[in-house]
Amino acid sequence: MVKLDETSLPGVGMRYDFDGRFGKRVGVITHRDGRRELFVSLREDPDSCAQSIVLDEKESEVVADLLGGSTVTRRMAQSMQDIEGLAMDWLPLTEGTPFNGQPLGSTMLRTRTGSSIVAVMRGGGAIPAPGPEFILRAGDTVVVVGTAEGVTRAARLLNGEPLEKPAKALAVAP
């Protein structure tokens, strides 16, 4: 088993690294703007970087896919599953959202779905805990937390779909 170390880098992001088999320390720095920096250092001096490669968000996704997914993502998903009944999802707001240009409060999301928007991703950055006056934009990705059903309902509401399926009209015999 490989021990993955996590270190918060205030103002920068997070550092994830581990000891490799041949005396090397291998890691990734996740920058707040979405960039990822792969680095290799000596095990004895993990702060002296021997090599690094900076990847943008799309390049990082490709490398992650090539390597078979993310341990960090799996760990985060497992942590979320450990909290019984809690679901979290990143929901993109499509061009057709009825809330484009509208304040977050106008969605009445918590009242209508039981879920809450805890952050908005926009332009490579995160806006944590947006207030009801925060203006939503098509292209934003909202981070929603609630029950699994509530998160599903939130996705439908935010993209203009009805929350409940309309009742079928019953044919009444004269």
Contacts in CASP RR format, 6 or more apart in sequence:
PFRMAT RR
TARGET T0000
AUTHOR 0000-0000-0000
METHOD contacts of the structure
MODEL  1
MVKLDETSLPGVGMRYDFDGRFGKRVGVITHRDGRRELFVSLREDPDSCA
QSIVLDEKESEVVADLLGGSTVTRRMAQSMQDIEGLAMDWLPLTEGTPFN
GQPLGSTMLRTRTGSSIVAVMRGGGAIPAPGPEFILRAGDTVVVVGTAEG
VTRAARLLNGEPLEKPAKALAVAP
2 18 0 8 1.000
2 19 0 8 1.000
2 20 0 8 1.000
3 18 0 8 1.000
3 19 0 8 1.000
4 16 0 8 1.000
4 17 0 8 1.000
4 18 0 8 1.000
4 71 0 8 1.000
4 72 0 8 1.000
4 75 0 8 1.000
5 15 0 8 1.000
5 16 0 8 1.000
5 17 0 8 1.000
5 18 0 8 1.000
6 14 0 8 1.000
6 15 0 8 1.000
6 16 0 8 1.000
7 14 0 8 1.000
7 15 0 8 1.000
7 16 0 8 1.000
7 17 0 8 1.000
8 14 0 8 1.000
8 15 0 8 1.000
9 15 0 8 1.000
9 29 0 8 1.000
11 32 0 8 1.000
12 29 0 8 1.000
12 31 0 8 1.000
12 32 0 8 1.000
13 29 0 8 1.000
13 30 0 8 1.000
13 31 0 8 1.000
13 32 0 8 1.000
14 29 0 8 1.000
14 30 0 8 1.000
15 27 0 8 1.000
15 28 0 8 1.000
15 29 0 8 1.000
15 30 0 8 1.000
16 27 0 8 1.000
16 28 0 8 1.000
16 29 0 8 1.000
16 30 0 8 1.000
16 72 0 8 1.000
17 25 0 8 1.000
17 26 0 8 1.000
17 27 0 8 1.000
17 28 0 8 1.000
17 39 0 8 1.000
17 46 0 8 1.000
18 25 0 8 1.000
18 26 0 8 1.000
18 27 0 8 1.000
19 25 0 8 1.000
19 26 0 8 1.000
19 43 0 8 1.000
20 26 0 8 1.000
20 43 0 8 1.000
23 42 0 8 1.000
23 43 0 8 1.000
24 40 0 8 1.000
24 41 0 8 1.000
24 42 0 8 1.000
24 43 0 8 1.000
24 50 0 8 1.000
25 40 0 8 1.000
25 41 0 8 1.000
25 42 0 8 1.000
25 43 0 8 1.000
25 46 0 8 1.000
26 38 0 8 1.000
26 39 0 8 1.000
26 40 0 8 1.000
27 38 0 8 1.000
27 39 0 8 1.000
27 40 0 8 1.000
28 36 0 8 1.000
28 37 0 8 1.000
28 38 0 8 1.000
28 39 0 8 1.000
29 36 0 8 1.000
29 37 0 8 1.000
29 39 0 8 1.000
30 36 0 8 1.000
31 37 0 8 1.000
32 125 0 8 1.000
32 126 0 8 1.000
33 124 0 8 1.000
33 125 0 8 1.000
34 56 0 8 1.000
34 57 0 8 1.000
34 60 0 8 1.000
34 124 0 8 1.000
34 125 0 8 1.000
35 54 0 8 1.000
35 55 0 8 1.000
35 56 0 8 1.000
35 57 0 8 1.000
35 60 0 8 1.000
36 54 0 8 1.000
36 55 0 8 1.000
36 57 0 8 1.000
36 59 0 8 1.000
36 60 0 8 1.000
36 63 0 8 1.000
37 52 0 8 1.000
37 53 0 8 1.000
37 54 0 8 1.000
37 55 0 8 1.000
38 52 0 8 1.000
38 53 0 8 1.000
38 55 0 8 1.000
38 63 0 8 1.000
39 49 0 8 1.000
39 50 0 8 1.000
39 51 0 8 1.000
39 52 0 8 1.000
39 53 0 8 1.000
40 49 0 8 1.000
40 50 0 8 1.000
40 51 0 8 1.000
40 52 0 8 1.000
41 47 0 8 1.000
41 48 0 8 1.000
41 49 0 8 1.000
41 50 0 8 1.000
42 48 0 8 1.000
42 50 0 8 1.000
55 63 0 8 1.000
57 124 0 8 1.000
64 70 0 8 1.000
80 86 0 8 1.000
80 87 0 8 1.000
80 88 0 8 1.000
85 147 0 8 1.000
85 148 0 8 1.000
86 145 0 8 1.000
86 146 0 8 1.000
86 147 0 8 1.000
87 145 0 8 1.000
87 146 0 8 1.000
87 147 0 8 1.000
87 148 0 8 1.000
87 150 0 8 1.000
87 151 0 8 1.000
88 143 0 8 1.000
88 144 0 8 1.000
88 145 0 8 1.000
88 146 0 8 1.000
88 151 0 8 1.000
89 143 0 8 1.000
89 144 0 8 1.000
89 151 0 8 1.000
89 155 0 8 1.000
90 121 0 8 1.000
90 141 0 8 1.000
90 142 0 8 1.000
90 143 0 8 1.000
90 144 0 8 1.000
91 141 0 8 1.000
91 142 0 8 1.000
91 143 0 8 1.000
91 144 0 8 1.000
91 151 0 8 1.000
91 154 0 8 1.000
91 155 0 8 1.000
91 158 0 8 1.000
91 159 0 8 1.000
92 139 0 8 1.000
92 140 0 8 1.000
92 141 0 8 1.000
93 99 0 8 1.000
93 100 0 8 1.000
93 136 0 8 1.000
93 137 0 8 1.000
93 138 0 8 1.000
93 139 0 8 1.000
93 140 0 8 1.000
93 141 0 8 1.000
93 142 0 8 1.000
93 158 0 8 1.000
93 159 0 8 1.000
94 138 0 8 1.000
94 139 0 8 1.000
94 159 0 8 1.000
95 138 0 8 1.000
95 139 0 8 1.000
96 138 0 8 1.000
96 159 0 8 1.000
96 160 0 8 1.000
97 136 0 8 1.000
97 138 0 8 1.000
97 158 0 8 1.000
97 159 0 8 1.000
97 160 0 8 1.000
98 160 0 8 1.000
99 106 0 8 1.000
99 107 0 8 1.000
99 136 0 8 1.000
99 158 0 8 1.000
100 136 0 8 1.000
100 137 0 8 1.000
100 138 0 8 1.000
101 135 0 8 1.000
101 136 0 8 1.000
101 137 0 8 1.000
102 135 0 8 1.000
102 136 0 8 1.000
103 132 0 8 1.000
103 133 0 8 1.000
103 134 0 8 1.000
103 135 0 8 1.000
103 136 0 8 1.000
104 117 0 8 1.000
104 120 0 8 1.000
104 130 0 8 1.000
104 131 0 8 1.000
104 132 0 8 1.000
104 133 0 8 1.000
104 134 0 8 1.000
104 135 0 8 1.000
104 136 0 8 1.000
105 131 0 8 1.000
105 132 0 8 1.000
105 133 0 8 1.000
107 117 0 8 1.000
107 136 0 8 1.000
107 157 0 8 1.000
107 158 0 8 1.000
109 115 0 8 1.000
109 116 0 8 1.000
109 117 0 8 1.000
109 144 0 8 1.000
109 154 0 8 1.000
109 157 0 8 1.000
109 158 0 8 1.000
110 116 0 8 1.000
112 153 0 8 1.000
112 157 0 8 1.000
112 163 0 8 1.000
113 150 0 8 1.000
113 151 0 8 1.000
113 153 0 8 1.000
113 154 0 8 1.000
113 157 0 8 1.000
113 163 0 8 1.000
114 146 0 8 1.000
114 147 0 8 1.000
114 150 0 8 1.000
114 153 0 8 1.000
114 154 0 8 1.000
115 144 0 8 1.000
115 145 0 8 1.000
115 146 0 8 1.000
115 147 0 8 1.000
115 150 0 8 1.000
115 151 0 8 1.000
115 153 0 8 1.000
115 154 0 8 1.000
116 144 0 8 1.000
116 145 0 8 1.000
116 146 0 8 1.000
117 130 0 8 1.000
117 142 0 8 1.000
117 143 0 8 1.000
117 144 0 8 1.000
117 154 0 8 1.000
118 128 0 8 1.000
118 129 0 8 1.000
118 143 0 8 1.000
118 144 0 8 1.000
118 145 0 8 1.000
119 126 0 8 1.000
119 127 0 8 1.000
119 128 0 8 1.000
119 129 0 8 1.000
119 130 0 8 1.000
119 142 0 8 1.000
119 143 0 8 1.000
120 126 0 8 1.000
120 127 0 8 1.000
120 130 0 8 1.000
120 134 0 8 1.000
120 136 0 8 1.000
120 140 0 8 1.000
120 141 0 8 1.000
120 142 0 8 1.000
120 143 0 8 1.000
121 127 0 8 1.000
121 140 0 8 1.000
121 141 0 8 1.000
121 142 0 8 1.000
121 143 0 8 1.000
122 137 0 8 1.000
122 139 0 8 1.000
122 140 0 8 1.000
122 141 0 8 1.000
127 134 0 8 1.000
136 142 0 8 1.000
142 158 0 8 1.000
144 151 0 8 1.000
144 154 0 8 1.000
144 155 0 8 1.000
145 151 0 8 1.000
153 163 0 8 1.000
156 162 0 8 1.000
156 163 0 8 1.000
157 163 0 8 1.000
END
